[in-house]
Amino acid sequence: MSLFENIDNARSRAARTKKSKPLPEPDTYQRVIRDDFRAGLRAMCVDAAPGSGKTTLLQMLAEIILQDELLPEGEKAVFLAFNTKIVKALKKVLPDIFDIRTVNSLGYLICRENIEGLQFEPKKYEDLIRRIVDDLKIPSPAKRRDLLERLTACTELHVGHNLGLNIPQDDWVEVMIGVDAPVLGAEEALYQLTLRVLRQGLKMLQDEKIVSFLDQTLAPSVFGWRLAQPYRYLLVDELQDLDRASLNLLQAATTPESRIVGVGDQRQSLYSFKGADANAIDHFAELFGAERRPLSICYRCPANHVAFAAPYTDNIEPAPQAMDGVLEDIEHNDLLRRAQIGDLILCRENAPLVTVCYDLVRQGTPALIQGRDLSRTLVAFARDAATWDGQKVDRTKASDGLALVEMFEKINAYGESLYTKMLRRAERDGRPADMQLAGLADKISVLSLVLEQGGAQTLGELIDDIRRLFRGKPEESVVLATIHGAKGLEADHIYIVAPELLPHPRAKTVQAQEAERCVMLVAFTRARKSLRIVRPQDGEDPGSLIPEALVRHEEPVTAQAS
């Protein structure tokens, strides 16, 4: 062997054995999963509790692939992470035999193999939507702008839910309303335009070889594309957050002989979270014939928080050395006094968050509400309400300078028209509308609050006031979010406002009640140190959610003797 061949082999070994921080000793559940993987179990679906070390487990399995030399020379395994931030972190600790990427980038790889010479254009669909709207020759600039914003949101959500190109309109509308898409009042037009956008976008991909982010999940699903050289090993993190299109990509990147492990928590699969499939873990297990394994120890939360969350899942237990944390009820004024940058305030609905956000800002505490989709929906709702004439919306009048005359009355009247429309559709289809109607009532309350607090005199001022609630840097603010929007977030100190909405009083069906249990589990497992439930300001106190035996108050700070 030549000197240069020796050097090349040494470099190859170094790349395959990249040094990283030693992993902790596996707990009982991790050891079972590790041993089953080492024994050759082809497909596993790991049901992980909140804060149970999902990513750490996958790193343990990656070490087995490396140490046992399970990959032929020159071949790579794939590790699919939830976002690019996690991808960058894992690339620092995992050896180069792992192809670490997001699910979206896996879709790009499949597209690139099926169409040579692709040109990536991130603004492809933004430009396409603008051209389609321009072709409609809408004379009003305000109406064009409104349609652009709505159509963009619908296109993104359609792809995330893998709704295909043949979904019936009624089914499409139900999905869009369920994920806060701004479709109310323009359902039929937006349905037809969304499908037009996607069909033209796919034609551009085939004819002009122009690819964008949405194509990465849309095209493989529509065209049935597969990876030319499927992965032998595939590890997937945050399985519960995958949408239907992403699950299809996993199939397109593997064969029936591939070894695959997915890790996630079904109880944290919140119905409307970024288009995630509410039953992603079950669907994954069915698609790959995966055996289920529990991962139950929560390393994030104090012991009494775990006990508080336990009634909402059968798969959680505290870490062996976990101590109790603060768990108590407090008053609204206590929240305002305590809340600091880095804290997280949660609620089942948006309107109570708006009230708290204004209270915090008023006293000089930087705060923002998290939720881009909600911001877009509220802006669209404001424009429609402002131009509602009692019979129809006239979006040609939705200019920034439009005076807000009797706006409170218009908000309620327009909301009532949508309420009636939703109710009639639900009765016609034989589907419950309780939660959709609750979502509508929440939007009406939010818009009325913003109008009252901001005192806007024109439509442009009202839209600015709406957007201002969502502006800012989370790392420099108290962050407020719905519990649905808090999935994936954690903080030392968590506050939950409007506890009377847990579970939501309008959740009547079995499916809705089960979704509320997921919501409560997520809410109660975000805190690393303290979880405080804020009593309602007005109305009758429904009583504490916290069992008396689990209540823990903060230790009083005493001055030390000099």
N, C-alpha and C positions, 0 to 999 in steps of 0.2 A: 504494500500500500504506500502511495507517495505521501510526501510531507503535506501537500495541499489537500489530499483526501482525508488525512488525519485531522487537519484543521477544520475542514468542512464537517466531519462527523462530530467533532467537539462542539462546534457551534450548534449543530442540530440537537445534541443532547442538552446543551444549555437552554435552548429555546423550549424544549419539552419539559424542563425541570425548573422553571422560573420560581425563584424564592418568594415566599409570601409569609405573612403572619400565620403562625401555627393555629389550626382550627381547634376549638374546644373539644374536650372529650365528648363523644356522643352520649346523649341520654338514652333511656330505655327504648323510646319510640324510634329515635334515629338509628339505633343499633339494629333493630329489626329490619328497617328499610334498607340499611347498608348491607346487611347480610343477605337479604333476598336479592338485592341487585347483584351482589358478587356471585350468588348462586346461579344467576342466569335468568331470573324472571324477566320476561320480555317487555311487559308494559305495566306500569304502576301509576295509580292516581292517589296522591297523598292528600288526605283531608287535614289541613293544617289549621290550628287555632290561631287567633290573633296574636301577633308577637311571638310566635313559636320558632322563629329562626328558619323560615322557608329557604332563603337564599343560602344560608350556612349549610343546610342539608344538601342542597344541590352542589355546593362546593365539595362536600365530602364525597359525593358520587363521582364528581369530576376527578378527584384524586385517585379513586379506584380505577377509572379508565386509564389514567396515566400510569399508576404503579403496577397494575396488572398487564400493561401493554396490550390492551384490548383492540387497539386500532392498528391496522397495517401501516407501514411506513408511507408517509406522504398523504395520508387520509386524515380528515378532521371530523371531530364531533361538533355539534352545534349547541350553544347555550342561548336560549331566547330569554331576554330580560324585559322587564316592564317598560323601561324608558331608556333614553340615551345616557342619562346620568348614571344609572346602574351599569350600563354597558361600559362606560369609561372606567368606573371603579373596578369592575371585574377584569378588565384587560390588564390592570396593573398586578393582579394576583394570580390569574390563571395562566397556564402555559400556552404556548402558541399553537398547540394541536387543537385548541378549541376556537371555533368560529363564533365569536360572541357578538350578537346582534339583536335588534328588536324584530318583532314579527313583521313590521312594515318593510324593513330592509330585506327580510327573507323574500317578501313578495317582489321586491325590485330584482333580486337575483333570479327569480323564476321568469319574470318578464324579459330580462336581458338574455336569458338562454333561448327564449322562444322567438324573439325578434332581434336580429342583429343590427348594430349601429344605432342603438337608442340614443336620443338626446333628452337629457333631463331638464324639464322646464317647470320649476316650482309654481309659477303663476299661470300654468296652462288653464286650469279650470276657472281661475279668477278672470282671465281674459275672455275665455269662452262664454262665461255667464254674462259678462258685460256686452259681448257682441250679440248674444241672443236677446237680451233686454233692449239693446239699441234697435234691433230689427223689428221690434214691436211698435216702433214709432210713437212711443208714449210722449205726448207734448209736455207734460208737467215734469220738471226736474225733480220735484219732491217725490212724485209717484215712482219715477225711475229709480231713485235712490232707495226708496222703501223696498221695491221689488228686488233690487240687487242684494240687499242685506238678507231678505227672507229666503231667496233662492239659494244663496250661498250656504246658509245654515241647513236648509233641507237637503241639499246635495251631499254635504258632509255626513249628516246623520243617516241618510239613505244607504250610503256605502258602508258605514260602520255596522249597520244592522243586516248587511248582506241581503237586501230586499230584492235584488235581481232586477230584471227589466219587465217582468210580467205580473207583478203584484197587483191585485184589484185595488181600486181607489179607496174603498171603505177600510180595507185592512191597512193601507198605507196611512190614511188619516189617523187611525187609532194609534199606530206606532208613533207618529209624529207628535201627536198631542201628549202621549205618555212620556216623551223625552223633552218636553218644553220647547219644541220647535215652533217658530212663529208662523203657524199656518192658519190660525183662527181668522175667519172672515174671507179667506182666499184659498180654501182647500183644493177645489177642483183645478184652478189655474196653476197652483204650485205643484200639484201632482203631475200634471201634463208637462210643465216646464222642466221639472227635475228629470223626468225620463228623457226629455229631448236633450238636455245637457249631457247626460251620461251616454246616450247613444252616439252623440256627435263626438264626445271625448274619446270613446273607444274606437271610432272610425279614424280619428286623428292618430291614435296609437298605431293602428294597423297600416294606414296609408302614408302617414308622414313620419312615423317612428318617434313621436313626441310623447314622453311619459312624464307623469307627475305623481305626487303622493297618493292621490286617490286611486290611480291606476294600479298601484302596487297590490292592493287587496281586491279591487274590482275585477281586473282583467283575468287573473288566474281562475277566479270563481266562474265568470261568465263563459270563458273559452275552454275551461277544463285543462289548463296547462299544468304540467308537472316538472319537477326538477330532473334534469337529465341524469345526474348521478346522486341519487337520494342519500341522505345521511344514514349511517349505520347506528349512531347514537344521537338522541335528541333530548335535551333537558329543558323544561319550560317552567318559568317562574310566574307567580301571580295568575294562575290559570283561570281564576274566577272572573278576571277582568277582560278576557278575550271575547270579542264579538264573533258572530257566526262566520264572517268572512275570514277571520284569523284562524278559526278551527279548520276551515277548508285548506288554508295554506299549510297547516301541519301535515295534513294528509298528502298534499302535493309534494312535500319535501321528504317523504318516507316511503317505505315499502312494508308489506305485512311482516317482513323479517326484522325490521328495524327495532332497536331497543329504545323505548321512550318512557320518560318519567315526567309527569306534570304535577305541580304542587300548587295548591290554592285552598281557599276557604269558601265553601258554598254559602255559608251564612253571611259572608261579606259581599256577596254578589248582589249589589243593590240595583234593582230593576232598571233605573234610568241612568245609571252611571256611565256616561260617555258611550252609550250604545252597547254596553256589555250584555252578553247573553245571560239572562237570569239563571239558566240551568247549564252554564258552560261546563262545569265539572262533570255533571251527569252525562252530557253529550260527549265530552272527551272520553269518558270511560266506555261509552257505547261504541264510539268510532274505532277505538283501538283495542277493545276487549281487555281493558286494564283492570287489574285487581286493586281493591281499595286498601289503603293503610292509613291509620291515624297518626297525627303529629300533634299532641295535645297539650304540651307544657308551654304556658305563656311566660316569656321572659321579660315582657315589656311592663306589665301592670303589677301594682301592689296586690297582695294576697286578697284583701277584702274587696278590691275592684273585681278580681276574677270571680269571687263568690257572688258578687252583685250581678255579673253577666251570665253566670252559670245557668239560670233558668231558661235562657234563650238559645242554648246550644247543648248538645250532649258530648261536646268534644273540647273541653277546656279544663285545665287544672293549673294551679300556681307553681312557680319554680320552687324547688326544695328550700331555698334560703330566702324566699320572698318575705318581706315585711309588709305590714299594713301601711296604707297611705291615707291621706286626708280624704274623707268621703262624708259630705255633709250638705244640708240645705242652708242657703243664705238668702238674704233680701237683695232686691235690685240695687239699692244704694251700696251694699257691700261689694257687689260686682263692679260697679263704677269705681269704687275706691281701690279695689285690688288689681283690676286688669292691667297688665303690662305688655309691652312689646314682646312678642314670642308666644303669648297665650292664644288659645283657640276657643272661640265661643260658638256653640252649636245650637241648632234648632231644627225641628221637623219641618217648619215652614219658613218663608222668607220675611213676612211682615214683622214678626217680633225682632228679627235681626236688624231691620231698618231702624226701628225705634232705638235699639241699643246702640247702633252705629252713630246715629245722630247725637245721642246722649254722651257718648265717649268723645266725639269730635268737639262737641260744645264745651267740654271741660278741658280740652287741649290734648287729649290722648289720640295719637294717630291710629286710625282704624280703617279697614276696608272690608267689603263683602266680596267673597270669591264666587265667581260664576259668570263667565263670558256669555254662555248661552242665555242665561236669564236676562242679562243686560240687553241683548239683541231682541229678545221677546218683549220686554217692557217698552223698548223704544217703538217697536212696531205697534204694540197695543196703544201707546200714547198717541201715535199718529192717527190710528183708526178712530179712537174715541174722540179726538179733537175735531175730526171731520164727519162725525156721525150726525145725520140730519133727522134721525128718528126712523128712517126706513133703510138707508144704505150708507156705506162709507164712500166719500168722495176724495180719494187720495191725491187728486190733482190740486187740492187746496192745502196739502200738508206742507206748507213752507215754514221755514224757521221763524218768520215774522208773524205767523198767524196768531192773532190775539185769542187768549183762552177765556172765552165768554161762557159762563155757567159750566165750567169744566167738570166740577164735581158731579153735577147732574148728568153730564154727557158720559162720564166714566161709568156711572151706575146704569144708565139707560143702555149703553152699548154692551156692557156686561150682561144685562138682563136678556138682550137679544141673543147673545152667544149661549147663555144658560139654556134658553128655550130650544135653540138649535141642537145643542148637545143632548138634551133630554129626549128630543124627538128622534134623533139618530139612534140613541141607545135603546129606546122603546122599539123602534123599527127592527133593529138587529138582535134584540133580545139579550143585550149586553148591559152589565151594571155600569153606571156612570158616576157613582159616588166619589171616587177619587179624582176623576177628571173635573168634576164640579168643584171639589175642594181646591184643586189647583187653580181653577179660574177665580174663585173667591179670594185666594191668596194674592193673585196678581192685581185684582181690583183694590185690595187693601194696601198693597205696596205702592201702587200708583197714587192712590189718594194720600198716603202718608208723605210721599215725596212732594206732591203738590202743596200739601199743608205746611210742611217744614221749610221748603225752599221758597214758597211764595212766588213761583214763576208766573209771569204775565204773558209770555209768548210760548209757542210750541218749542222753539229753539232753546229757550231757557229751561223748559221742563226736561228736554232730552239731555241737556248738559248736566242738570241736577241728577238725573238717573245715572249717567255714565260716571259722574264724580264719585258715586258710592263704590264703584268697582275699580277705581284708579288707585295706584300706589304700589309700593314694594312690600310684599308680604314679610320679608325679613326685617322691615323697619316699622311694622304695624301690629296692632292686635288684629287677628284675622277672624272674621265671622263667616260661617258657612252653614248651609243646610247639612244635615247628617249625610244625605246622599253625596253631597260634594266633598265631605270630609274623608271619604274612603281613601286610604293610603296616607292620610295625615296622622301625626301624633304630636304631642307636646307634653312638657312637664305638667302644665296646669290647664285643665279643661273646665269650661263652664257650659251648662246646658240650660237654655232659657225656654219658657213656655212648656214646662213638663206636662201640662194637662193635654198636650198633643201626642203624648207617648203612652200607649199606641194611639194612632190617629182615630178620633171618634167616628170618622166616616168610613173606616175600613170594615166593611160588612161581610164581604165574601171570604171564603176560606183562603183563597189565593192572596187577597189583600191583607188579611190578618197574618199570614205567614210572612209576607213582605215586611210587615211592621216588626215582627220578631227580629228579622235581619237588621232593620234600622236600629233597633234598640241595642242589639249586640255590638254593632259598630260604634254607637254613641258611647257605650259604657267601657270600651276597650281602647280608647285613644290616649288615655292619660298615663304618664310615667310616674307622677308623684301625687297629684291632687285632682279630685273630681268633685265639682260643686254644682248642685242643682239649684237654680235660682227660682224662688217662689214667684208665682204670678203677682203682678202689680195690682191688677183690678179683678174684681169678681171673687167668687168663692174659692178658697184654697182647697184643691182636691185631695190634699193629704200628701205625705211624703212617698216618693217611690222607693226610698231606701229603707230596708228592714232595720229596725232599731239595733239589732245585734251587730250590724256592719258599720254603723256610724262611727267615724273617727274625726275628732276636731284637731286643728293645728295646735301644737304645743305652744303655750304662751312664752314669749321671749322675756326673760327677766334680766335686769341690769346686774352686771357683775360688780362685786365690791372692789373699790379701788385700793 
